[in-house]
């Protein structure tokens, strides 16, 4: 009679992404499906955090995953983890999408979400106000101590779990959680003061 497998912690349940990438490089579609199921929702949140228009995010995620499939042989776990590699691909896909856009202001490309906001009013905020809000958040994150800024980016923009962050950075889970609480508290105070 088979015994039940031992209960694993959520962190231990995550696959070895470097091994998954090696299988994908060999053409393993099931390994790719595993990668896609785990990272597609995270890339979706990450791209929204970068300001990609909601109507285009799913296409950008699919393009990112397709590029990962095609470039799997180029993945080098010695240079970056699979998550970092995938987020970089998604960021590049987003930048390529912006470069292909046709809206231009003062010689610079206008991101699609801002160009559409100029014509649609949206939630009541004008495109310049939305852009200033995004810039304000970026500045507020940059003003945090470096470790806190990195934790906020990993948690919010990259949609990493606290356990994933702790594992990747070699920090105790409690330290990650308390540092994020302090960082979000500082962000709230900083953005509240800027709005006043």
PyMOL CGO cylinders between C-alpha atoms (Angstrom):
from pymol import cmd
from pymol.cgo import CYLINDER

trace = [
    CYLINDER, 0.00, 0.00, 0.00, 1.37, 3.39, -0.96, 0.3, 1, 1, 1, 1, 1, 1,
    CYLINDER, 1.37, 3.39, -0.96, 1.88, 5.90, 1.81, 0.3, 1, 1, 1, 1, 1, 1,
    CYLINDER, 1.88, 5.90, 1.81, 0.65, 9.44, 1.44, 0.3, 1, 1, 1, 1, 1, 1,
    CYLINDER, 0.65, 9.44, 1.44, 3.40, 11.82, 0.33, 0.3, 1, 1, 1, 1, 1, 1,
    CYLINDER, 3.40, 11.82, 0.33, 4.77, 14.01, 3.10, 0.3, 1, 1, 1, 1, 1, 1,
    CYLINDER, 4.77, 14.01, 3.10, 3.15, 17.41, 3.40, 0.3, 1, 1, 1, 1, 1, 1,
    CYLINDER, 3.15, 17.41, 3.40, 5.37, 20.00, 1.76, 0.3, 1, 1, 1, 1, 1, 1,
    CYLINDER, 5.37, 20.00, 1.76, 5.55, 23.67, 2.52, 0.3, 1, 1, 1, 1, 1, 1,
    CYLINDER, 5.55, 23.67, 2.52, 4.16, 25.97, -0.21, 0.3, 1, 1, 1, 1, 1, 1,
    CYLINDER, 4.16, 25.97, -0.21, 7.72, 27.01, -1.09, 0.3, 1, 1, 1, 1, 1, 1,
    CYLINDER, 7.72, 27.01, -1.09, 8.85, 23.40, -1.46, 0.3, 1, 1, 1, 1, 1, 1,
    CYLINDER, 8.85, 23.40, -1.46, 5.91, 22.74, -3.78, 0.3, 1, 1, 1, 1, 1, 1,
    CYLINDER, 5.91, 22.74, -3.78, 7.30, 25.11, -6.41, 0.3, 1, 1, 1, 1, 1, 1,
    CYLINDER, 7.30, 25.11, -6.41, 9.11, 23.36, -9.25, 0.3, 1, 1, 1, 1, 1, 1,
    CYLINDER, 9.11, 23.36, -9.25, 12.78, 23.79, -9.96, 0.3, 1, 1, 1, 1, 1, 1,
    CYLINDER, 12.78, 23.79, -9.96, 12.29, 26.40, -12.68, 0.3, 1, 1, 1, 1, 1, 1,
    CYLINDER, 12.29, 26.40, -12.68, 15.79, 25.91, -14.09, 0.3, 1, 1, 1, 1, 1, 1,
    CYLINDER, 15.79, 25.91, -14.09, 14.96, 22.22, -14.64, 0.3, 1, 1, 1, 1, 1, 1,
    CYLINDER, 14.96, 22.22, -14.64, 11.61, 23.19, -16.17, 0.3, 1, 1, 1, 1, 1, 1,
    CYLINDER, 11.61, 23.19, -16.17, 13.41, 25.55, -18.55, 0.3, 1, 1, 1, 1, 1, 1,
    CYLINDER, 13.41, 25.55, -18.55, 15.81, 22.76, -19.59, 0.3, 1, 1, 1, 1, 1, 1,
    CYLINDER, 15.81, 22.76, -19.59, 12.82, 20.55, -20.40, 0.3, 1, 1, 1, 1, 1, 1,
    CYLINDER, 12.82, 20.55, -20.40, 11.20, 23.36, -22.39, 0.3, 1, 1, 1, 1, 1, 1,
    CYLINDER, 11.20, 23.36, -22.39, 14.46, 23.83, -24.31, 0.3, 1, 1, 1, 1, 1, 1,
    CYLINDER, 14.46, 23.83, -24.31, 14.11, 20.17, -25.26, 0.3, 1, 1, 1, 1, 1, 1,
    CYLINDER, 14.11, 20.17, -25.26, 10.60, 20.78, -26.60, 0.3, 1, 1, 1, 1, 1, 1,
    CYLINDER, 10.60, 20.78, -26.60, 8.61, 19.51, -23.60, 0.3, 1, 1, 1, 1, 1, 1,
    CYLINDER, 8.61, 19.51, -23.60, 5.11, 21.02, -23.99, 0.3, 1, 1, 1, 1, 1, 1,
    CYLINDER, 5.11, 21.02, -23.99, 3.98, 19.83, -20.54, 0.3, 1, 1, 1, 1, 1, 1,
    CYLINDER, 3.98, 19.83, -20.54, 6.86, 21.68, -18.90, 0.3, 1, 1, 1, 1, 1, 1,
    CYLINDER, 6.86, 21.68, -18.90, 5.87, 24.78, -20.85, 0.3, 1, 1, 1, 1, 1, 1,
    CYLINDER, 5.87, 24.78, -20.85, 2.28, 24.40, -19.66, 0.3, 1, 1, 1, 1, 1, 1,
    CYLINDER, 2.28, 24.40, -19.66, 3.52, 24.28, -16.06, 0.3, 1, 1, 1, 1, 1, 1,
    CYLINDER, 3.52, 24.28, -16.06, 5.59, 27.43, -16.62, 0.3, 1, 1, 1, 1, 1, 1,
    CYLINDER, 5.59, 27.43, -16.62, 2.67, 29.18, -18.32, 0.3, 1, 1, 1, 1, 1, 1,
    CYLINDER, 2.67, 29.18, -18.32, 0.16, 28.30, -15.59, 0.3, 1, 1, 1, 1, 1, 1,
    CYLINDER, 0.16, 28.30, -15.59, 2.44, 29.65, -12.88, 0.3, 1, 1, 1, 1, 1, 1,
    CYLINDER, 2.44, 29.65, -12.88, 3.83, 32.76, -14.55, 0.3, 1, 1, 1, 1, 1, 1,
    CYLINDER, 3.83, 32.76, -14.55, 1.11, 34.00, -16.93, 0.3, 1, 1, 1, 1, 1, 1,
    CYLINDER, 1.11, 34.00, -16.93, -1.03, 35.52, -14.12, 0.3, 1, 1, 1, 1, 1, 1,
    CYLINDER, -1.03, 35.52, -14.12, 2.08, 37.08, -12.56, 0.3, 1, 1, 1, 1, 1, 1,
    CYLINDER, 2.08, 37.08, -12.56, 3.18, 38.55, -15.89, 0.3, 1, 1, 1, 1, 1, 1,
    CYLINDER, 3.18, 38.55, -15.89, -0.36, 39.89, -16.33, 0.3, 1, 1, 1, 1, 1, 1,
    CYLINDER, -0.36, 39.89, -16.33, -0.15, 41.80, -13.01, 0.3, 1, 1, 1, 1, 1, 1,
    CYLINDER, -0.15, 41.80, -13.01, 3.42, 42.90, -13.75, 0.3, 1, 1, 1, 1, 1, 1,
    CYLINDER, 3.42, 42.90, -13.75, 2.49, 44.35, -17.14, 0.3, 1, 1, 1, 1, 1, 1,
    CYLINDER, 2.49, 44.35, -17.14, -0.49, 46.17, -15.66, 0.3, 1, 1, 1, 1, 1, 1,
    CYLINDER, -0.49, 46.17, -15.66, 1.93, 47.60, -13.08, 0.3, 1, 1, 1, 1, 1, 1,
    CYLINDER, 1.93, 47.60, -13.08, 4.16, 48.81, -15.90, 0.3, 1, 1, 1, 1, 1, 1,
    CYLINDER, 4.16, 48.81, -15.90, 1.19, 50.72, -17.32, 0.3, 1, 1, 1, 1, 1, 1,
    CYLINDER, 1.19, 50.72, -17.32, 0.29, 48.40, -20.19, 0.3, 1, 1, 1, 1, 1, 1,
    CYLINDER, 0.29, 48.40, -20.19, -3.30, 48.98, -21.30, 0.3, 1, 1, 1, 1, 1, 1,
    CYLINDER, -3.30, 48.98, -21.30, -5.66, 46.39, -19.84, 0.3, 1, 1, 1, 1, 1, 1,
    CYLINDER, -5.66, 46.39, -19.84, -7.07, 45.60, -23.27, 0.3, 1, 1, 1, 1, 1, 1,
    CYLINDER, -7.07, 45.60, -23.27, -3.60, 44.62, -24.53, 0.3, 1, 1, 1, 1, 1, 1,
    CYLINDER, -3.60, 44.62, -24.53, -2.15, 42.85, -21.49, 0.3, 1, 1, 1, 1, 1, 1,
    CYLINDER, -2.15, 42.85, -21.49, -3.32, 39.35, -22.43, 0.3, 1, 1, 1, 1, 1, 1,
    CYLINDER, -3.32, 39.35, -22.43, -1.72, 39.69, -25.88, 0.3, 1, 1, 1, 1, 1, 1,
    CYLINDER, -1.72, 39.69, -25.88, 1.50, 40.93, -24.28, 0.3, 1, 1, 1, 1, 1, 1,
    CYLINDER, 1.50, 40.93, -24.28, 1.52, 37.98, -21.86, 0.3, 1, 1, 1, 1, 1, 1,
    CYLINDER, 1.52, 37.98, -21.86, 1.02, 35.51, -24.72, 0.3, 1, 1, 1, 1, 1, 1,
    CYLINDER, 1.02, 35.51, -24.72, 3.77, 37.16, -26.77, 0.3, 1, 1, 1, 1, 1, 1,
    CYLINDER, 3.77, 37.16, -26.77, 6.09, 37.01, -23.74, 0.3, 1, 1, 1, 1, 1, 1,
    CYLINDER, 6.09, 37.01, -23.74, 5.40, 33.32, -23.19, 0.3, 1, 1, 1, 1, 1, 1,
    CYLINDER, 5.40, 33.32, -23.19, 5.87, 32.58, -26.89, 0.3, 1, 1, 1, 1, 1, 1,
    CYLINDER, 5.87, 32.58, -26.89, 9.24, 34.35, -26.81, 0.3, 1, 1, 1, 1, 1, 1,
    CYLINDER, 9.24, 34.35, -26.81, 10.18, 32.31, -23.72, 0.3, 1, 1, 1, 1, 1, 1,
    CYLINDER, 10.18, 32.31, -23.72, 9.28, 29.09, -25.55, 0.3, 1, 1, 1, 1, 1, 1,
    CYLINDER, 9.28, 29.09, -25.55, 11.35, 30.08, -28.58, 0.3, 1, 1, 1, 1, 1, 1,
    CYLINDER, 11.35, 30.08, -28.58, 14.33, 31.32, -26.54, 0.3, 1, 1, 1, 1, 1, 1,
    CYLINDER, 14.33, 31.32, -26.54, 14.34, 28.59, -23.87, 0.3, 1, 1, 1, 1, 1, 1,
    CYLINDER, 14.34, 28.59, -23.87, 17.71, 27.30, -25.09, 0.3, 1, 1, 1, 1, 1, 1,
    CYLINDER, 17.71, 27.30, -25.09, 19.22, 30.71, -24.34, 0.3, 1, 1, 1, 1, 1, 1,
    CYLINDER, 19.22, 30.71, -24.34, 18.13, 30.64, -20.68, 0.3, 1, 1, 1, 1, 1, 1,
    CYLINDER, 18.13, 30.64, -20.68, 21.18, 30.56, -18.40, 0.3, 1, 1, 1, 1, 1, 1,
    CYLINDER, 21.18, 30.56, -18.40, 20.35, 29.89, -14.73, 0.3, 1, 1, 1, 1, 1, 1,
    CYLINDER, 20.35, 29.89, -14.73, 23.83, 31.13, -13.82, 0.3, 1, 1, 1, 1, 1, 1,
    CYLINDER, 23.83, 31.13, -13.82, 22.91, 34.63, -14.98, 0.3, 1, 1, 1, 1, 1, 1,
    CYLINDER, 22.91, 34.63, -14.98, 19.33, 34.95, -13.69, 0.3, 1, 1, 1, 1, 1, 1,
    CYLINDER, 19.33, 34.95, -13.69, 16.49, 32.95, -12.24, 0.3, 1, 1, 1, 1, 1, 1,
    CYLINDER, 16.49, 32.95, -12.24, 13.65, 31.87, -14.52, 0.3, 1, 1, 1, 1, 1, 1,
    CYLINDER, 13.65, 31.87, -14.52, 11.30, 34.44, -12.96, 0.3, 1, 1, 1, 1, 1, 1,
    CYLINDER, 11.30, 34.44, -12.96, 13.72, 37.31, -13.53, 0.3, 1, 1, 1, 1, 1, 1,
    CYLINDER, 13.72, 37.31, -13.53, 14.31, 36.11, -17.10, 0.3, 1, 1, 1, 1, 1, 1,
    CYLINDER, 14.31, 36.11, -17.10, 10.56, 35.96, -17.81, 0.3, 1, 1, 1, 1, 1, 1,
    CYLINDER, 10.56, 35.96, -17.81, 9.88, 39.40, -16.31, 0.3, 1, 1, 1, 1, 1, 1,
    CYLINDER, 9.88, 39.40, -16.31, 12.67, 40.82, -18.46, 0.3, 1, 1, 1, 1, 1, 1,
    CYLINDER, 12.67, 40.82, -18.46, 11.12, 39.27, -21.56, 0.3, 1, 1, 1, 1, 1, 1,
    CYLINDER, 11.12, 39.27, -21.56, 7.71, 40.72, -20.62, 0.3, 1, 1, 1, 1, 1, 1,
    CYLINDER, 7.71, 40.72, -20.62, 9.25, 44.14, -20.03, 0.3, 1, 1, 1, 1, 1, 1,
    CYLINDER, 9.25, 44.14, -20.03, 10.95, 44.02, -23.45, 0.3, 1, 1, 1, 1, 1, 1,
    CYLINDER, 10.95, 44.02, -23.45, 7.70, 42.93, -25.12, 0.3, 1, 1, 1, 1, 1, 1,
    CYLINDER, 7.70, 42.93, -25.12, 5.96, 45.89, -23.47, 0.3, 1, 1, 1, 1, 1, 1,
    CYLINDER, 5.96, 45.89, -23.47, 8.67, 48.30, -24.62, 0.3, 1, 1, 1, 1, 1, 1,
    CYLINDER, 8.67, 48.30, -24.62, 8.51, 46.88, -28.16, 0.3, 1, 1, 1, 1, 1, 1,
    CYLINDER, 8.51, 46.88, -28.16, 4.73, 47.38, -28.08, 0.3, 1, 1, 1, 1, 1, 1,
    CYLINDER, 4.73, 47.38, -28.08, 5.19, 51.03, -27.06, 0.3, 1, 1, 1, 1, 1, 1,
    CYLINDER, 5.19, 51.03, -27.06, 7.74, 51.58, -29.81, 0.3, 1, 1, 1, 1, 1, 1,
    CYLINDER, 7.74, 51.58, -29.81, 5.32, 50.25, -32.40, 0.3, 1, 1, 1, 1, 1, 1,
    CYLINDER, 5.32, 50.25, -32.40, 2.65, 52.71, -31.18, 0.3, 1, 1, 1, 1, 1, 1,
    CYLINDER, 2.65, 52.71, -31.18, 1.91, 55.70, -33.37, 0.3, 1, 1, 1, 1, 1, 1,
    CYLINDER, 1.91, 55.70, -33.37, 1.09, 58.41, -30.84, 0.3, 1, 1, 1, 1, 1, 1,
    CYLINDER, 1.09, 58.41, -30.84, 3.95, 60.86, -30.41, 0.3, 1, 1, 1, 1, 1, 1,
    CYLINDER, 3.95, 60.86, -30.41, 4.24, 63.90, -28.15, 0.3, 1, 1, 1, 1, 1, 1,
    CYLINDER, 4.24, 63.90, -28.15, 7.25, 66.23, -28.36, 0.3, 1, 1, 1, 1, 1, 1,
    CYLINDER, 7.25, 66.23, -28.36, 9.24, 63.65, -30.27, 0.3, 1, 1, 1, 1, 1, 1,
    CYLINDER, 9.24, 63.65, -30.27, 8.63, 60.96, -27.63, 0.3, 1, 1, 1, 1, 1, 1,
    CYLINDER, 8.63, 60.96, -27.63, 6.26, 58.04, -27.94, 0.3, 1, 1, 1, 1, 1, 1,
    CYLINDER, 6.26, 58.04, -27.94, 3.12, 58.34, -25.86, 0.3, 1, 1, 1, 1, 1, 1,
    CYLINDER, 3.12, 58.34, -25.86, 2.18, 55.06, -24.16, 0.3, 1, 1, 1, 1, 1, 1,
    CYLINDER, 2.18, 55.06, -24.16, -1.05, 53.66, -25.57, 0.3, 1, 1, 1, 1, 1, 1,
    CYLINDER, -1.05, 53.66, -25.57, -2.88, 53.85, -22.22, 0.3, 1, 1, 1, 1, 1, 1,
    CYLINDER, -2.88, 53.85, -22.22, -2.20, 57.58, -22.02, 0.3, 1, 1, 1, 1, 1, 1,
    CYLINDER, -2.20, 57.58, -22.02, -3.12, 58.21, -25.67, 0.3, 1, 1, 1, 1, 1, 1,
    CYLINDER, -3.12, 58.21, -25.67, -6.48, 56.48, -25.19, 0.3, 1, 1, 1, 1, 1, 1,
    CYLINDER, -6.48, 56.48, -25.19, -7.10, 58.35, -21.94, 0.3, 1, 1, 1, 1, 1, 1,
    CYLINDER, -7.10, 58.35, -21.94, -6.78, 61.65, -23.80, 0.3, 1, 1, 1, 1, 1, 1,
    CYLINDER, -6.78, 61.65, -23.80, -9.80, 60.67, -25.86, 0.3, 1, 1, 1, 1, 1, 1,
    CYLINDER, -9.80, 60.67, -25.86, -11.87, 58.75, -23.33, 0.3, 1, 1, 1, 1, 1, 1,
    CYLINDER, -11.87, 58.75, -23.33, -12.01, 60.50, -19.92, 0.3, 1, 1, 1, 1, 1, 1,
    CYLINDER, -12.01, 60.50, -19.92, -12.09, 57.12, -18.17, 0.3, 1, 1, 1, 1, 1, 1,
    CYLINDER, -12.09, 57.12, -18.17, -12.47, 57.30, -14.41, 0.3, 1, 1, 1, 1, 1, 1,
    CYLINDER, -12.47, 57.30, -14.41, -12.57, 61.09, -14.28, 0.3, 1, 1, 1, 1, 1, 1,
    CYLINDER, -12.57, 61.09, -14.28, -8.83, 61.59, -14.12, 0.3, 1, 1, 1, 1, 1, 1,
    CYLINDER, -8.83, 61.59, -14.12, -7.28, 63.24, -17.12, 0.3, 1, 1, 1, 1, 1, 1,
    CYLINDER, -7.28, 63.24, -17.12, -4.36, 61.55, -18.85, 0.3, 1, 1, 1, 1, 1, 1,
    CYLINDER, -4.36, 61.55, -18.85, -1.88, 64.09, -17.43, 0.3, 1, 1, 1, 1, 1, 1,
    CYLINDER, -1.88, 64.09, -17.43, -3.23, 63.47, -13.91, 0.3, 1, 1, 1, 1, 1, 1,
    CYLINDER, -3.23, 63.47, -13.91, -2.97, 59.69, -14.36, 0.3, 1, 1, 1, 1, 1, 1,
    CYLINDER, -2.97, 59.69, -14.36, 0.58, 60.09, -15.66, 0.3, 1, 1, 1, 1, 1, 1,
    CYLINDER, 0.58, 60.09, -15.66, 1.55, 62.31, -12.72, 0.3, 1, 1, 1, 1, 1, 1,
    CYLINDER, 1.55, 62.31, -12.72, 0.04, 59.74, -10.31, 0.3, 1, 1, 1, 1, 1, 1,
    CYLINDER, 0.04, 59.74, -10.31, 2.14, 56.99, -11.91, 0.3, 1, 1, 1, 1, 1, 1,
    CYLINDER, 2.14, 56.99, -11.91, 5.27, 59.15, -11.79, 0.3, 1, 1, 1, 1, 1, 1,
    CYLINDER, 5.27, 59.15, -11.79, 4.54, 60.03, -8.16, 0.3, 1, 1, 1, 1, 1, 1,
    CYLINDER, 4.54, 60.03, -8.16, 4.33, 56.37, -7.19, 0.3, 1, 1, 1, 1, 1, 1,
    CYLINDER, 4.33, 56.37, -7.19, 7.55, 55.61, -9.06, 0.3, 1, 1, 1, 1, 1, 1,
    CYLINDER, 7.55, 55.61, -9.06, 9.32, 58.46, -7.26, 0.3, 1, 1, 1, 1, 1, 1,
    CYLINDER, 9.32, 58.46, -7.26, 7.90, 57.38, -3.90, 0.3, 1, 1, 1, 1, 1, 1,
    CYLINDER, 7.90, 57.38, -3.90, 9.19, 53.83, -4.43, 0.3, 1, 1, 1, 1, 1, 1,
    CYLINDER, 9.19, 53.83, -4.43, 12.59, 55.15, -5.54, 0.3, 1, 1, 1, 1, 1, 1,
    CYLINDER, 12.59, 55.15, -5.54, 12.77, 57.26, -2.34, 0.3, 1, 1, 1, 1, 1, 1,
    CYLINDER, 12.77, 57.26, -2.34, 12.46, 54.16, -0.15, 0.3, 1, 1, 1, 1, 1, 1,
    CYLINDER, 12.46, 54.16, -0.15, 15.59, 52.52, 1.27, 0.3, 1, 1, 1, 1, 1, 1,
    CYLINDER, 15.59, 52.52, 1.27, 16.98, 50.21, -1.47, 0.3, 1, 1, 1, 1, 1, 1,
    CYLINDER, 16.98, 50.21, -1.47, 15.95, 46.96, 0.20, 0.3, 1, 1, 1, 1, 1, 1,
    CYLINDER, 15.95, 46.96, 0.20, 12.39, 48.18, 0.80, 0.3, 1, 1, 1, 1, 1, 1,
    CYLINDER, 12.39, 48.18, 0.80, 12.14, 49.49, -2.78, 0.3, 1, 1, 1, 1, 1, 1,
    CYLINDER, 12.14, 49.49, -2.78, 13.26, 46.12, -4.13, 0.3, 1, 1, 1, 1, 1, 1,
    CYLINDER, 13.26, 46.12, -4.13, 10.77, 44.27, -1.94, 0.3, 1, 1, 1, 1, 1, 1,
    CYLINDER, 10.77, 44.27, -1.94, 7.90, 46.53, -3.09, 0.3, 1, 1, 1, 1, 1, 1,
    CYLINDER, 7.90, 46.53, -3.09, 8.83, 46.03, -6.74, 0.3, 1, 1, 1, 1, 1, 1,
    CYLINDER, 8.83, 46.03, -6.74, 9.06, 42.25, -6.32, 0.3, 1, 1, 1, 1, 1, 1,
    CYLINDER, 9.06, 42.25, -6.32, 5.79, 42.05, -4.38, 0.3, 1, 1, 1, 1, 1, 1,
    CYLINDER, 5.79, 42.05, -4.38, 3.67, 44.53, -6.33, 0.3, 1, 1, 1, 1, 1, 1,
    CYLINDER, 3.67, 44.53, -6.33, 5.10, 44.78, -9.83, 0.3, 1, 1, 1, 1, 1, 1,
    CYLINDER, 5.10, 44.78, -9.83, 6.38, 41.23, -10.18, 0.3, 1, 1, 1, 1, 1, 1,
    CYLINDER, 6.38, 41.23, -10.18, 3.51, 39.71, -8.16, 0.3, 1, 1, 1, 1, 1, 1,
    CYLINDER, 3.51, 39.71, -8.16, 5.84, 37.49, -6.14, 0.3, 1, 1, 1, 1, 1, 1,
    CYLINDER, 5.84, 37.49, -6.14, 4.60, 35.83, -2.97, 0.3, 1, 1, 1, 1, 1, 1,
    CYLINDER, 4.60, 35.83, -2.97, 6.34, 36.67, 0.30, 0.3, 1, 1, 1, 1, 1, 1,
    CYLINDER, 6.34, 36.67, 0.30, 7.75, 33.13, 0.36, 0.3, 1, 1, 1, 1, 1, 1,
    CYLINDER, 7.75, 33.13, 0.36, 9.21, 33.50, -3.14, 0.3, 1, 1, 1, 1, 1, 1,
    CYLINDER, 9.21, 33.50, -3.14, 10.81, 36.83, -2.19, 0.3, 1, 1, 1, 1, 1, 1,
    CYLINDER, 10.81, 36.83, -2.19, 12.28, 35.37, 1.00, 0.3, 1, 1, 1, 1, 1, 1,
    CYLINDER, 12.28, 35.37, 1.00, 13.70, 32.42, -0.91, 0.3, 1, 1, 1, 1, 1, 1,
    CYLINDER, 13.70, 32.42, -0.91, 15.18, 34.48, -3.74, 0.3, 1, 1, 1, 1, 1, 1,
    CYLINDER, 15.18, 34.48, -3.74, 16.74, 37.11, -1.47, 0.3, 1, 1, 1, 1, 1, 1,
    CYLINDER, 16.74, 37.11, -1.47, 17.76, 34.70, 1.29, 0.3, 1, 1, 1, 1, 1, 1,
    CYLINDER, 17.76, 34.70, 1.29, 15.78, 36.67, 3.88, 0.3, 1, 1, 1, 1, 1, 1,
    CYLINDER, 15.78, 36.67, 3.88, 13.66, 35.26, 6.71, 0.3, 1, 1, 1, 1, 1, 1,
    CYLINDER, 13.66, 35.26, 6.71, 9.95, 35.33, 5.80, 0.3, 1, 1, 1, 1, 1, 1,
    CYLINDER, 9.95, 35.33, 5.80, 9.13, 37.47, 8.85, 0.3, 1, 1, 1, 1, 1, 1,
    CYLINDER, 9.13, 37.47, 8.85, 11.71, 40.06, 7.79, 0.3, 1, 1, 1, 1, 1, 1,
    CYLINDER, 11.71, 40.06, 7.79, 10.19, 40.25, 4.31, 0.3, 1, 1, 1, 1, 1, 1,
    CYLINDER, 10.19, 40.25, 4.31, 6.71, 40.80, 5.75, 0.3, 1, 1, 1, 1, 1, 1,
    CYLINDER, 6.71, 40.80, 5.75, 7.76, 43.42, 8.30, 0.3, 1, 1, 1, 1, 1, 1,
    CYLINDER, 7.76, 43.42, 8.30, 9.92, 45.27, 5.75, 0.3, 1, 1, 1, 1, 1, 1,
    CYLINDER, 9.92, 45.27, 5.75, 7.01, 45.37, 3.30, 0.3, 1, 1, 1, 1, 1, 1,
    CYLINDER, 7.01, 45.37, 3.30, 4.67, 46.69, 6.02, 0.3, 1, 1, 1, 1, 1, 1,
    CYLINDER, 4.67, 46.69, 6.02, 7.14, 49.48, 6.81, 0.3, 1, 1, 1, 1, 1, 1,
    CYLINDER, 7.14, 49.48, 6.81, 7.62, 50.22, 3.11, 0.3, 1, 1, 1, 1, 1, 1,
    CYLINDER, 7.62, 50.22, 3.11, 3.88, 50.46, 2.42, 0.3, 1, 1, 1, 1, 1, 1,
    CYLINDER, 3.88, 50.46, 2.42, 3.44, 52.65, 5.48, 0.3, 1, 1, 1, 1, 1, 1,
    CYLINDER, 3.44, 52.65, 5.48, 6.15, 55.01, 4.19, 0.3, 1, 1, 1, 1, 1, 1,
    CYLINDER, 6.15, 55.01, 4.19, 4.57, 55.00, 0.72, 0.3, 1, 1, 1, 1, 1, 1,
    CYLINDER, 4.57, 55.00, 0.72, 1.17, 55.90, 2.15, 0.3, 1, 1, 1, 1, 1, 1,
    CYLINDER, 1.17, 55.90, 2.15, 2.65, 58.76, 4.17, 0.3, 1, 1, 1, 1, 1, 1,
    CYLINDER, 2.65, 58.76, 4.17, 4.72, 59.99, 1.23, 0.3, 1, 1, 1, 1, 1, 1,
    CYLINDER, 4.72, 59.99, 1.23, 1.88, 59.86, -1.27, 0.3, 1, 1, 1, 1, 1, 1,
    CYLINDER, 1.88, 59.86, -1.27, -0.54, 61.40, 1.25, 0.3, 1, 1, 1, 1, 1, 1,
    CYLINDER, -0.54, 61.40, 1.25, 1.82, 64.32, 1.84, 0.3, 1, 1, 1, 1, 1, 1,
    CYLINDER, 1.82, 64.32, 1.84, 2.30, 64.78, -1.91, 0.3, 1, 1, 1, 1, 1, 1,
    CYLINDER, 2.30, 64.78, -1.91, -1.47, 64.90, -2.46, 0.3, 1, 1, 1, 1, 1, 1,
    CYLINDER, -1.47, 64.90, -2.46, -1.98, 67.50, 0.29, 0.3, 1, 1, 1, 1, 1, 1,
]
cmd.load_cgo(trace, "trace")
